[in-house]
Amino acid sequence: VDDLKAKRPGEVSGGQGQRVAVARALVTDPRVLFADEPTGALDSLNGERVMELLTEAARTANAAVVLVTHEARVAAYSDREIVVRDGKSRDMERVV
């Protein structure tokens, strides 16, 4: 971690940058956090890490996350899913 302090944003990995972005978003203690394709530029391992960090931090802070994604594995982290297709939305039932 100490070696990352001196690095500029362009010098860290995609996963590290996404985790920093999540931390920066949560530091202000938001009630709602908006995430547009938070794992879009990441490999699957770093995508999972980011989603675990995001969901755990939001639950701890009692914040809602509004997430936009095209990936089913990312959508699976949600408690509620609304699918938009051809301009129409559909609320997907999910048992939590």
BELJODA-V29540 format. One record per pair of residues at least 12 apart in sequence whose C-alpha atoms are under 7 Angstrom apart, sorted by the first residue. I is the first residue (numbers start at 1). J is the second residue. Records with the same first field share a line. If there is no record, write none. Layout:
I->J ; J
This chain:
14->42
15->42 ; 46
18->50
19->50
22->54
29->61
30->63
31->63 ; 64
32->63 ; 64 ; 65
33->64 ; 65 ; 66
34->65 ; 66 ; 67
35->66 ; 67 ; 68
36->67 ; 68 ; 69
37->68 ; 69
79->94 ; 96
80->94
